[in-house]
Amino acid sequence: MDEERLAKLRDMLLEKRRSLLGAIDSLSQDSASSKETTGTSRMPGENADAASETLDMDTLMLSMESEDEFLRKVDEALAKIENGTYGLCEECGKAIEETRLEAMPFATTCIACQKKIDYRRKASRQEGSRLREEEEDGKASFDADEEAEE
């Protein structure tokens, strides 16, 4: 990859990093103010409001975790630029397609390897789902056997 393209991708990553840090800061401030509000005493009948605030807080915390994870990926990509390994697939070692890096500058795998990873994840989820169904079917037939014995 030429230096000009690499510099453009670095700039994109740095801009994304600034944006994420701003979002995380905003979420942290929202979280702090929400905790202050939630800590006040409640009148009877305000349980629905409390439940809604708890749900809002949970959503806020999930958003912060997601933003933190995204920031970690951006920081890893910036570190790879610095150490000269940016743009190499972590699975096969080949160059990641430049169009992929432009669309997702923190990508760690080429398209072919990412498809394999996605396929394995999907197969794993399907296998887990099949096993849960078999487990539920087995429990249902076990319960039916127990009732028949009584």
Long-range contacts (C-beta under 8 A, 24 or more apart in sequence): 1-86, 1-87, 1-95, 1-98, 5-98, 6-81, 6-86, 6-87, 9-81, 9-86, 9-101, 9-102, 9-105, 10-78, 10-81, 12-102, 12-105, 13-74, 13-77, 13-78, 13-81, 13-105, 13-106, 14-78, 16-74, 16-105, 16-106, 17-71, 17-74, 17-75, 17-78, 20-67, 20-70, 20-71, 20-74, 21-71, 23-67, 24-64, 24-67, 24-68, 24-71, 27-60, 27-63, 27-64, 27-67, 28-64, 30-60, 31-57, 31-60, 31-61, 31-64, 34-60, 70-106, 73-106, 73-108, 74-105, 74-106, 76-106, 76-108, 77-105, 77-106, 77-108, 89-113, 91-116, 91-117
